[in-house]
Amino acid sequence: MNGSGGSAIALRGATVRFGDHVIWEKLDLDVAPGRCLAILGPNGAGKSTLLKVLLGLLPLSAGTITIDGRPPGHGSAEAGYVAQQRVFDPDLPIRARDLVQFGVDGQRLGLPRTRARQVDPVIEAVGAQSYADVPIGLLSGGQQQRLRIAQALAGGPRLLLCDEPLLSLDPAAQEEIVAVIDGHRREHGTTVVYVTHEITPIADVVDQVLYVAAGRWAAGSPDTVLTTQSLSALYGTHIDVIRVHDHIVIVGGDGAGACTHPDDDGSAGQVRDRHDGHAGHSPEGHQR
């Protein structure tokens, strides 16, 4: 991507409200081409909402957003999307490879043409070749999720948005799929965005973190955002961020949950408090 100012994703003062309820506001974020962003936070904090904004499915209430220097558009061929997992109907008469094919030409009118040179490599990459011709509804949840990822990659997206893409996969399969996605990112310069509750499986590939909670947000390197000071400021209560060997364990606070991430290089970050409208910048990434 060659976005405006070198950003694949750029948000300025981005705000989403539903009536009087603020999901998050005045969000400023830049993601460079080919980088990997993890969006973290508790349920209901607005993580999937941000993915909808990036896809052009939900307009901002205020502020601006550009993808590669342009407004996001519904159904853009440059964006691949792995939605939260939903089990397919067992009677659905669609083969696994047909589902992946939709990622290549699913938006075209009429019957899709076979493009084995695009479909077969991604099916093989996610380890699904042995059941490529099985009806999708007869496959396990983990198998279906592999195929959703293959579908998202089949069109060669420049932006890949993943909403909890590793559900129903055991740790070994998670590692395999993350390697597939990251290999695609490195080979094609694809910008990758993960929404996840558990950062451990993607720890080695994440460049930036956006943490959203209680209408507030913090953005920066993992080592900057995932600190006791930064997350306590977000939640407005004490949050323990404990380093265990090469990981960070986050515990405490209503809905904070727990996640882990290895130490990063520690660049400056920022936290935005929606109540006082002031962004704080410091090496610790905490609110001033």
DOBAVEX-12056 format. One record per residue: x, y, z of N, C-alpha, C, O in turn. Coordinates in steps of 0.1 Angstrom, whole numbers, plus 5000, padded with zeros to 4 digits. Layout:
! residues N
SITE  n.u  n.v  n.w ca.u ca.v ca.w  c.u  c.v  c.w  o.u  o.v  o.w
SITE    X    Y    Z    X    Y    Z    X    Y    Z    X    Y    Z
...
! end
This chain:
! residues 288
SITE  n.u  n.v  n.w ca.u ca.v ca.w  c.u  c.v  c.w  o.u  o.v  o.w
SITE 5008 4988 5000 5000 5000 5000 5009 5012 5000 5020 5013 5005
SITE 5004 5023 4994 5011 5035 4994 5001 5046 4998 4997 5055 4991
SITE 4997 5045 5011 4987 5054 5016 4992 5068 5018 5004 5070 5018
SITE 4983 5077 5020 4986 5091 5023 4995 5092 5036 4992 5086 5046
SITE 5006 5099 5034 5016 5100 5045 5022 5087 5049 5028 5086 5060
SITE 5022 5077 5040 5028 5064 5043 5020 5055 5051 5025 5045 5056
SITE 5008 5058 5054 4999 5050 5063 4990 5041 5054 4983 5046 5045
SITE 4989 5028 5058 4979 5020 5052 4966 5022 5058 4955 5022 5051
SITE 4966 5025 5071 4954 5029 5078 4956 5042 5086 4967 5043 5093
SITE 4948 5051 5084 4949 5064 5092 4936 5068 5097 4926 5070 5089
SITE 4935 5070 5110 4923 5076 5116 4926 5088 5124 4937 5089 5130
SITE 4918 5099 5123 4920 5111 5129 4907 5116 5136 4897 5118 5130
SITE 4907 5116 5149 4896 5121 5157 4884 5111 5155 4872 5116 5156
SITE 4886 5099 5152 4876 5089 5148 4867 5086 5161 4872 5083 5171
SITE 4854 5087 5159 4844 5086 5169 4833 5077 5165 4828 5079 5153
SITE 4828 5068 5173 4816 5061 5170 4807 5062 5182 4810 5058 5193
SITE 4794 5066 5179 4784 5067 5190 4772 5060 5185 4769 5060 5173
SITE 4764 5054 5194 4751 5049 5191 4742 5056 5200 4741 5053 5212
SITE 4734 5066 5195 4726 5075 5204 4736 5083 5213 4745 5090 5208
SITE 4733 5082 5226 4742 5089 5235 4753 5081 5240 4762 5085 5248
SITE 4754 5068 5235 4764 5059 5240 4777 5060 5231 4776 5058 5219
SITE 4788 5064 5238 4801 5065 5230 4808 5051 5231 4811 5046 5242
SITE 4811 5046 5219 4818 5033 5219 4833 5037 5221 4839 5031 5230
SITE 4839 5046 5213 4852 5052 5215 4852 5065 5207 4844 5066 5198
SITE 4861 5074 5211 4861 5087 5204 4875 5093 5203 4884 5089 5211
SITE 4876 5102 5194 4888 5109 5191 4900 5100 5190 4911 5103 5195
SITE 4898 5089 5183 4909 5079 5180 4918 5084 5169 4913 5086 5158
SITE 4931 5085 5172 4941 5088 5163 4950 5075 5161 4955 5070 5171
SITE 4952 5070 5149 4959 5058 5147 4965 5058 5133 4958 5062 5123
SITE 4978 5054 5132 4984 5052 5119 4990 5038 5119 4997 5034 5129
SITE 4988 5030 5109 4994 5017 5107 5001 5017 5093 4995 5020 5083
SITE 5014 5015 5094 5022 5015 5081 5019 5003 5073 5015 4993 5078
SITE 5021 5004 5060 5019 4993 5051 5028 4981 5056 5039 4982 5059
SITE 5021 4969 5055 5028 4957 5058 5030 4954 5073 5037 4944 5077
SITE 5024 4962 5082 5026 4960 5096 5014 4952 5102 5004 4950 5095
SITE 5016 4947 5114 5005 4939 5120 5001 4946 5133 5008 4949 5142
SITE 4988 4949 5134 4981 4955 5145 4972 4946 5152 4965 4938 5146
SITE 4973 4945 5166 4964 4938 5174 4955 4947 5181 4959 4957 5187
SITE 4942 4945 5180 4932 4953 5187 4927 4944 5199 4921 4934 5197
SITE 4929 4949 5211 4926 4942 5223 4916 4949 5231 4913 4961 5229
SITE 4910 4942 5241 4900 4948 5250 4889 4939 5254 4888 4928 5248
SITE 4881 4942 5264 4870 4934 5268 4859 4933 5258 4858 4941 5249
SITE 4849 4924 5261 4837 4923 5253 4830 4936 5253 4829 4943 5264
SITE 4824 4941 5242 4816 4953 5241 4824 4966 5241 4818 4977 5242
SITE 4837 4965 5240 4846 4977 5240 4846 4984 5226 4851 4995 5225
SITE 4842 4977 5216 4842 4983 5203 4853 4978 5193 4856 4984 5183
SITE 4858 4966 5196 4869 4960 5187 4863 4957 5174 4868 4961 5163
SITE 4852 4949 5173 4846 4945 5161 4840 4957 5154 4839 4957 5142
SITE 4835 4967 5162 4830 4979 5156 4840 4986 5147 4837 4991 5136
SITE 4853 4986 5152 4864 4992 5144 4866 4985 5131 4869 4991 5121
SITE 4865 4972 5132 4867 4964 5119 4856 4968 5109 4858 4969 5097
SITE 4844 4970 5114 4833 4974 5105 4835 4988 5099 4832 4990 5087
SITE 4841 4996 5107 4845 5010 5102 4856 5008 5091 4855 5015 5080
SITE 4866 5000 5093 4876 4997 5084 4871 4991 5071 4877 4994 5060
SITE 4861 4983 5072 4855 4977 5060 4845 4986 5053 4841 4983 5041
SITE 4842 4998 5059 4833 5007 5052 4818 5003 5055 4809 5008 5048
SITE 4816 4994 5064 4802 4989 5067 4795 4998 5078 4783 4998 5079
SITE 4803 5006 5085 4798 5015 5095 4805 5028 5094 4817 5029 5095
SITE 4797 5039 5093 4803 5052 5092 4807 5058 5106 4801 5054 5116
SITE 4817 5066 5106 4821 5073 5118 4811 5083 5122 4804 5089 5113
SITE 4809 5085 5135 4801 5096 5139 4808 5109 5138 4801 5120 5136
SITE 4821 5109 5139 4829 5121 5137 4843 5116 5134 4847 5105 5136
SITE 4851 5126 5128 4865 5122 5125 4866 5117 5111 4856 5117 5103
SITE 4878 5112 5107 4881 5107 5094 4888 5094 5094 4895 5091 5104
SITE 4887 5087 5083 4895 5074 5082 4898 5073 5067 4890 5075 5058
SITE 4910 5068 5065 4914 5064 5051 4922 5051 5051 4929 5048 5061
SITE 4919 5044 5041 4926 5031 5038 4934 5033 5025 4929 5035 5015
SITE 4947 5033 5027 4956 5035 5015 4953 5049 5009 4953 5050 4997
SITE 4950 5059 5018 4948 5072 5013 4934 5075 5008 4931 5086 5004
SITE 4925 5065 5009 4911 5066 5003 4901 5062 5014 4904 5054 5023
SITE 4889 5067 5013 4879 5063 5023 4876 5048 5021 4877 5043 5010
SITE 4873 5041 5032 4870 5026 5030 4857 5024 5023 4848 5033 5023
SITE 4856 5014 5015 4844 5011 5007 4839 4997 5009 4847 4988 5011
SITE 4826 4996 5009 4820 4983 5011 4824 4974 5000 4823 4977 4988
SITE 4829 4962 5004 4832 4952 4994 4845 4954 4986 4847 4949 4975
SITE 4854 4963 4992 4866 4966 4985 4874 4953 4982 4876 4945 4991
SITE 4879 4951 4970 4887 4940 4966 4900 4940 4973 4907 4929 4973
SITE 4904 4951 4978 4917 4952 4985 4917 4948 4999 4928 4947 5006
SITE 4905 4945 5005 4904 4941 5019 4899 4926 5020 4889 4923 5013
SITE 4906 4918 5027 4901 4905 5031 4896 4905 5045 4901 4912 5053
SITE 4886 4897 5048 4879 4897 5061 4877 4883 5066 4870 4875 5059
SITE 4882 4880 5078 4879 4868 5085 4869 4871 5096 4873 4876 5106
SITE 4856 4868 5094 4846 4871 5104 4847 4862 5116 4853 4851 5116
SITE 4840 4866 5127 4839 4857 5139 4832 4845 5134 4823 4845 5126
SITE 4837 4834 5140 4832 4821 5135 4817 4818 5138 4812 4821 5149
SITE 4810 4813 5128 4797 4808 5129 4796 4795 5122 4800 4794 5110
SITE 4790 4785 5128 4790 4772 5122 4780 4772 5110 4769 4777 5111
SITE 4785 4766 5099 4776 4765 5088 4765 4754 5090 4767 4744 5097
SITE 4754 4756 5083 4743 4746 5083 4749 4733 5077 4755 4732 5067
SITE 4746 4721 5084 4751 4708 5079 4746 4705 5065 4753 4697 5058
SITE 4735 4710 5061 4729 4707 5048 4733 4716 5037 4728 4715 5026
SITE 4742 4726 5040 4746 4735 5030 4754 4728 5019 4764 4722 5021
SITE 4749 4729 5007 4754 4721 4995 4766 4729 4989 4766 4730 4976
SITE 4776 4733 4996 4787 4741 4991 4800 4734 4996 4802 4731 5007
SITE 4808 4730 4986 4821 4724 4989 4830 4734 4996 4829 4746 4995
SITE 4840 4729 5003 4850 4737 5009 4857 4746 4999 4858 4758 5002
SITE 4861 4741 4988 4868 4749 4978 4859 4759 4972 4863 4770 4967
SITE 4845 4757 4971 4836 4767 4966 4836 4779 4976 4835 4790 4971
SITE 4836 4777 4989 4837 4788 4998 4849 4796 4996 4848 4809 4996
SITE 4861 4790 4994 4873 4797 4991 4872 4805 4978 4877 4816 4977
SITE 4866 4798 4968 4864 4805 4955 4857 4818 4956 4860 4827 4948
SITE 4847 4819 4965 4840 4832 4967 4849 4843 4971 4846 4855 4968
SITE 4861 4840 4977 4870 4850 4980 4877 4856 4968 4883 4867 4969
SITE 4877 4849 4957 4883 4853 4944 4873 4861 4936 4877 4872 4931
SITE 4861 4856 4934 4852 4863 4925 4838 4862 4930 4828 4862 4923
SITE 4836 4862 4944 4823 4862 4950 4814 4874 4947 4802 4873 4949
SITE 4820 4885 4943 4813 4897 4941 4809 4899 4926 4803 4909 4923
SITE 4813 4890 4918 4810 4891 4904 4795 4886 4901 4791 4877 4909
SITE 4789 4891 4891 4776 4886 4887 4777 4873 4879 4787 4871 4873
SITE 4767 4864 4880 4768 4852 4873 4776 4842 4881 4781 4844 4892
SITE 4778 4830 4874 4786 4819 4880 4801 4822 4881 4806 4827 4871
SITE 4807 4820 4892 4822 4822 4892 4829 4813 4883 4826 4801 4882
SITE 4840 4817 4877 4849 4809 4869 4859 4803 4878 4864 4809 4888
SITE 4863 4791 4874 4873 4784 4882 4887 4790 4881 4891 4794 4870
SITE 4893 4793 4892 4907 4798 4892 4915 4790 4901 4919 4794 4912
SITE 4918 4778 4897 4925 4768 4906 4939 4774 4910 4944 4771 4921
SITE 4945 4782 4901 4958 4787 4904 4958 4797 4916 4968 4799 4922
SITE 4946 4802 4919 4945 4811 4931 4939 4804 4943 4943 4806 4954
SITE 4930 4794 4941 4923 4787 4951 4931 4776 4957 4933 4775 4970
SITE 4937 4768 4949 4944 4756 4954 4956 4760 4963 4958 4753 4973
SITE 4964 4770 4960 4976 4773 4968 4972 4777 4982 4978 4774 4992
SITE 4961 4785 4984 4957 4790 4997 4950 4778 5005 4952 4778 5017
SITE 4943 4769 4998 4938 4758 5005 4949 4749 5010 4948 4744 5022
SITE 4959 4747 5002 4971 4740 5007 4978 4747 5018 4983 4741 5028
SITE 4979 4760 5017 4986 4768 5027 4980 4767 5041 4987 4767 5051
SITE 4967 4766 5042 4960 4764 5055 4958 4750 5059 4952 4747 5069
SITE 4963 4740 5051 4963 4726 5054 4949 4720 5052 4945 4711 5060
SITE 4941 4725 5042 4928 4720 5040 4926 4712 5028 4915 4709 5024
SITE 4937 4708 5021 4936 4701 5008 4929 4688 5010 4922 4683 5000
SITE 4930 4681 5021 4924 4668 5022 4909 4668 5023 4902 4658 5021
SITE 4903 4680 5026 4888 4680 5026 4883 4692 5018 4872 4698 5020
SITE 4891 4695 5007 4887 4706 4999 4874 4704 4991 4867 4713 4987
SITE 4870 4691 4989 4858 4688 4981 4847 4682 4990 4837 4677 4985
SITE 4848 4684 5003 4838 4680 5012 4828 4691 5014 4832 4703 5015
SITE 4815 4688 5015 4805 4699 5018 4809 4706 5031 4813 4700 5041
SITE 4809 4720 5031 4814 4728 5042 4807 4725 5055 4813 4726 5066
SITE 4794 4722 5054 4786 4720 5066 4790 4707 5074 4786 4705 5085
SITE 4797 4698 5067 4801 4685 5074 4814 4686 5081 4819 4677 5087
SITE 4821 4698 5080 4834 4699 5086 4833 4704 5100 4823 4710 5104
SITE 4844 4702 5107 4845 4707 5121 4846 4722 5121 4849 4728 5111
SITE 4844 4728 5133 4845 4742 5134 4859 4747 5131 4861 4757 5124
SITE 4869 4740 5135 4883 4743 5132 4886 4742 5117 4893 4751 5112
SITE 4881 4732 5111 4883 4731 5096 4876 4742 5089 4881 4748 5079
SITE 4864 4746 5093 4857 4757 5087 4864 4770 5088 4865 4778 5079
SITE 4871 4772 5100 4878 4784 5102 4890 4785 5093 4894 4796 5089
SITE 4897 4774 5091 4908 4773 5082 4904 4778 5068 4911 4785 5061
SITE 4892 4774 5064 4887 4777 5050 4883 4792 5050 4884 4798 5039
SITE 4878 4797 5061 4875 4812 5061 4887 4820 5058 4887 4830 5051
SITE 4898 4815 5065 4911 4822 5063 4916 4821 5049 4921 4831 5043
SITE 4915 4809 5043 4919 4807 5029 4910 4816 5020 4916 4821 5010
SITE 4897 4817 5023 4889 4825 5015 4893 4840 5015 4894 4847 5005
SITE 4897 4845 5027 4901 4859 5028 4914 4861 5021 4917 4872 5016
SITE 4923 4851 5020 4936 4853 5014 4935 4851 4999 4944 4855 4991
SITE 4925 4844 4994 4924 4840 4980 4925 4851 4970 4930 4850 4959
SITE 4919 4863 4974 4918 4874 4965 4931 4883 4965 4931 4893 4959
SITE 4941 4878 4973 4953 4886 4974 4951 4900 4980 4955 4910 4974
SITE 4945 4901 4992 4941 4914 4998 4954 4922 5002 4964 4916 5006
SITE 4953 4935 5001 4964 4943 5006 4962 4947 5021 4971 4951 5028
SITE 4949 4945 5026 4946 4947 5040 4938 4935 5044 4928 4931 5038
SITE 4942 4928 5055 4936 4916 5060 4931 4919 5074 4939 4922 5083
SITE 4917 4918 5076 4911 4921 5089 4906 4907 5094 4898 4900 5088
SITE 4911 4904 5106 4908 4891 5112 4901 4893 5126 4907 4899 5135
SITE 4888 4889 5127 4881 4890 5139 4880 4876 5146 4873 4867 5142
SITE 4889 4875 5156 4890 4862 5164 4892 4851 5154 4885 4841 5154
SITE 4903 4851 5146 4904 4841 5136 4909 4827 5140 4909 4818 5133
SITE 4913 4826 5153 4919 4814 5158 4910 4805 5167 4915 4796 5173
SITE 4898 4809 5167 4888 4802 5175 4887 4787 5170 4888 4785 5158
SITE 4885 4778 5179 4883 4764 5175 4895 4757 5170 4895 4746 5166
SITE 4907 4764 5171 4919 4757 5167 4928 4754 5180 4928 4763 5189
SITE 4934 4743 5180 4943 4740 5191 4956 4748 5190 4958 4753 5179
SITE 4964 4748 5200 4976 4757 5199 4985 4754 5187 4991 4763 5181
SITE 4987 4741 5184 4995 4738 5172 4989 4743 5159 4996 4749 5151
SITE 4976 4742 5158 4969 4747 5146 4970 4762 5146 4971 4768 5135
SITE 4968 4769 5157 4969 4783 5158 4983 4788 5153 4984 4797 5145
SITE 4993 4781 5158 5007 4785 5154 5008 4784 5138 5015 4792 5132
SITE 5003 4773 5133 5003 4771 5119 4996 4782 5111 5002 4787 5101
SITE 4984 4785 5115 4976 4795 5108 4983 4809 5109 4983 4816 5099
SITE 4988 4812 5121 4995 4825 5122 5007 4826 5113 5009 4836 5107
SITE 5014 4815 5112 5025 4814 5102 5021 4817 5088 5028 4823 5080
SITE 5010 4811 5084 5004 4813 5071 5001 4827 5068 5005 4833 5058
SITE 4994 4833 5077 4990 4847 5076 5002 4856 5076 5003 4866 5067
SITE 5012 4854 5085 5023 4862 5085 5032 4860 5073 5039 4870 5068
SITE 5033 4848 5068 5040 4846 5056 5035 4853 5044 5042 4859 5036
SITE 5021 4854 5043 5015 4862 5033 5018 4876 5035 5020 4884 5025
SITE 5017 4881 5047 5020 4895 5050 5034 4899 5045 5036 4909 5039
SITE 5044 4891 5048 5058 4894 5045 5060 4893 5030 5067 4901 5024
SITE 5054 4883 5024 5056 4881 5009 5049 4892 5001 5055 4896 4991
SITE 5037 4896 5005 5029 4905 4997 5028 4919 5003 5022 4928 4996
SITE 5034 4922 5014 5033 4935 5020 5019 4938 5025 5015 4950 5026
SITE 5011 4928 5029 4998 4929 5033 4998 4935 5048 5005 4930 5056
SITE 4989 4945 5050 4987 4950 5064 4977 4941 5071 4966 4938 5065
SITE 4980 4936 5083 4971 4927 5090 4966 4933 5103 4974 4939 5110
SITE 4953 4931 5105 4947 4936 5117 4940 4924 5124 4932 4918 5118
SITE 4944 4921 5136 4938 4911 5144 4929 4917 5155 4934 4926 5162
SITE 4917 4912 5156 4909 4914 5169 4910 4902 5177 4907 4891 5171
SITE 4914 4903 5189 4916 4890 5197 4915 4893 5212 4918 4904 5216
SITE 4911 4883 5219 4911 4884 5234 4924 4878 5239 4928 4882 5250
SITE 4931 4870 5231 4943 4863 5236 4954 4866 5226 4954 4862 5215
SITE 4964 4874 5230 4974 4878 5222 4986 4868 5220 4994 4870 5211
SITE 4986 4859 5229 4998 4849 5229 5000 4843 5216 5012 4842 5212
SITE 4990 4838 5209 4993 4831 5196 4999 4840 5185 5006 4835 5176
SITE 4997 4853 5186 5002 4862 5176 5013 4871 5181 5017 4880 5175
SITE 5018 4867 5193 5028 4875 5200 5040 4879 5191 5045 4890 5192
SITE 5045 4869 5184 5057 4871 5177 5056 4879 5164 5066 4883 5158
SITE 5044 4882 5160 5042 4889 5147 5036 4903 5148 5035 4910 5139
SITE 5032 4907 5161 5025 4920 5163 5035 4931 5164 5045 4930 5171
SITE 5032 4942 5156 5040 4954 5157 5034 4965 5166 5041 4972 5173
SITE 5021 4966 5166 5014 4976 5173 5002 4970 5180 4997 4960 5176
SITE 4998 4977 5191 4986 4974 5198 4977 4986 5200 4981 4997 5202
SITE 4964 4983 5198 4954 4993 5201 4945 4986 5212 4939 4976 5209
SITE 4945 4992 5224 4937 4986 5235 4925 4996 5237 4927 5008 5240
SITE 4913 4990 5236 4901 4998 5239 4893 4993 5251 4892 4980 5252
SITE 4889 5002 5259 4881 4998 5271 4874 5010 5277 4880 5021 5278
SITE 4862 5008 5281 4854 5018 5288 4854 5031 5281 4854 5042 5287
SITE 4853 5031 5267 4852 5043 5259 4866 5050 5258 4866 5060 5252
SITE 4876 5044 5262 4890 5050 5261 4898 5041 5253 4894 5029 5249
SITE 4910 5046 5249 4919 5038 5241 4933 5041 5243 4937 5052 5248
SITE 4942 5032 5241 4956 5034 5241 4963 5027 5229 4959 5016 5225
SITE 4972 5034 5223 4979 5029 5211 4994 5031 5212 4999 5041 5217
SITE 5001 5021 5207 5015 5021 5207 5021 5008 5205 5014 4998 5201
SITE 5034 5006 5208 5040 4993 5208 5034 4984 5219 5029 4990 5229
SITE 5035 4971 5218 5030 4963 5228 5036 4966 5242 5030 4966 5252
SITE 5049 4968 5242 5056 4971 5255 5052 4984 5261 5053 4986 5273
SITE 5047 4993 5253 5042 5006 5258 5028 5006 5263 5025 5011 5273
SITE 5019 4999 5255 5005 4999 5259 5003 4989 5270 4995 4992 5279
SITE 5009 4977 5270 5006 4967 5279 5015 4969 5292 5024 4961 5294
SITE 5012 4979 5299 5019 4982 5312 5008 4984 5323 4997 4988 5320
SITE 5012 4983 5335 5003 4985 5346 4998 5000 5346 4986 5002 5348
SITE 5007 5009 5343 5003 5023 5343 4993 5026 5332 4983 5033 5335
SITE 4996 5022 5320 4988 5025 5309 4974 5019 5310 4964 5025 5308
SITE 4973 5006 5314 4960 4999 5314 4952 5003 5327 4940 5003 5326
SITE 4959 5007 5338 4952 5012 5349 4945 5025 5346 4934 5028 5350
SITE 4952 5034 5338 4946 5046 5333 4934 5044 5325 4924 5051 5326
SITE 4935 5034 5316 4923 5030 5307 4911 5026 5315 4900 5031 5313
SITE 4913 5017 5325 4902 5011 5332 4897 5020 5344 4886 5019 5349
SITE 4906 5030 5348 4902 5038 5359 4903 5030 5372 4897 5034 5382
SITE 4910 5019 5372 4912 5011 5384 4925 5003 5382 4930 5003 5371
SITE 4930 4998 5393 4943 4992 5392 4943 4979 5384 4934 4970 5386
SITE 4951 4978 5374 4953 4966 5366 4968 4961 5367 4977 4969 5366
SITE 4970 4949 5371 4983 4944 5372 4988 4938 5358 4981 4930 5352
SITE 5000 4943 5354 5006 4938 5342 5019 4931 5347 5029 4939 5351
SITE 5020 4918 5347 5031 4911 5353 5039 4904 5342 5034 4897 5333
SITE 5052 4907 5343 5061 4900 5333 5065 4887 5338 5071 4885 5349
SITE 5063 4876 5330 5066 4863 5334 5075 4857 5322 5070 4854 5311
SITE 5088 4856 5325 5098 4853 5315 5096 4862 5303 5099 4874 5304
SITE 5092 4857 5291 5091 4866 5279 5077 4871 5277 5074 4876 5266
SITE 5068 4869 5286 5054 4873 5284 5050 4883 5294 5055 4885 5305
SITE 5039 4890 5291 5032 4899 5300 5018 4893 5303 5010 4890 5294
SITE 5015 4892 5316 5002 4887 5320 4994 4899 5326 4999 4906 5334
SITE 4982 4900 5321 4973 4911 5325 4961 4906 5333 4954 4898 5328
SITE 4960 4911 5345 4949 4906 5354 4944 4918 5362 4950 4928 5364
SITE 4931 4916 5366 4924 4926 5374 4915 4935 5367 4916 4937 5355
SITE 4905 4941 5374 4896 4950 5368 4884 4943 5362 4886 4932 5357
SITE 4872 4949 5362 4861 4943 5357 4862 4942 5342 4864 4952 5335
SITE 4862 4929 5337 4862 4927 5322 4876 4928 5316 4877 4927 5304
SITE 4886 4930 5324 4899 4932 5319 4904 4918 5313 4912 4918 5303
SITE 4900 4907 5320 4905 4894 5315 4920 4893 5317 4926 4899 5325
SITE 4925 4884 5309 4940 4882 5309 4945 4879 5295 4938 4872 5288
SITE 4956 4884 5292 4963 4881 5280 4978 4882 5282 4982 4887 5292
SITE 4986 4877 5272 5000 4877 5274 5006 4882 5261 5001 4881 5250
SITE 5018 4888 5263 5026 4893 5251 5040 4894 5255 5043 4899 5266
SITE 5049 4890 5246 5063 4891 5249 5068 4906 5249 5061 4914 5244
SITE 5079 4908 5256 5085 4922 5256 5087 4926 5241 5091 4919 5233
SITE 5085 4939 5239 5087 4945 5226 5098 4956 5228 5104 4957 5238
SITE 5100 4964 5217 5111 4974 5217 5107 4987 5225 5116 4995 5227
SITE 5094 4989 5228 5091 5000 5237 5092 5014 5231 5101 5021 5235
SITE 5083 5017 5221 5083 5030 5216 5072 5038 5222 5064 5032 5230
SITE 5071 5051 5220 5061 5059 5227 5047 5055 5223 5045 5052 5211
SITE 5037 5056 5232 5023 5054 5229 5015 5065 5234 5020 5075 5239
SITE 5002 5063 5234 4993 5073 5239 4980 5067 5244 4976 5056 5239
SITE 4974 5073 5254 4961 5069 5259 4952 5081 5258 4955 5092 5261
SITE 4940 5078 5253 4929 5089 5252 4918 5086 5262 4913 5075 5261
SITE 4915 5095 5270 4904 5095 5279 4892 5102 5273 4893 5114 5270
SITE 4881 5095 5270 4870 5101 5264 4863 5112 5272 4856 5120 5267
SITE 4866 5111 5285 4859 5121 5294 4866 5134 5294 4859 5145 5295
SITE 4879 5135 5294 4885 5148 5295 4890 5153 5281 4895 5164 5280
SITE 4889 5144 5271 4893 5148 5257 4907 5151 5255 4911 5158 5246
SITE 4916 5146 5264 4930 5149 5263 4939 5137 5261 4937 5127 5268
SITE 4947 5137 5251 4956 5126 5248 4969 5128 5255 4975 5139 5254
SITE 4974 5118 5262 4987 5119 5269 4998 5112 5261 4995 5101 5257
SITE 5009 5117 5260 5020 5111 5253 5032 5110 5263 5036 5120 5269
SITE 5038 5099 5264 5050 5097 5273 5056 5084 5269 5050 5076 5263
SITE 5069 5082 5273 5076 5069 5271 5068 5058 5277 5069 5046 5272
SITE 5061 5060 5288 5053 5049 5294 5040 5048 5288 5033 5038 5291
SITE 5036 5057 5279 5023 5056 5272 5011 5058 5281 5000 5052 5278
SITE 5013 5065 5292 5001 5067 5301 4995 5081 5300 5001 5090 5294
SITE 4984 5082 5306 4976 5094 5305 4982 5104 5315 4985 5101 5326
SITE 4983 5116 5310 4989 5127 5318 4977 5134 5326 4980 5144 5333
! end
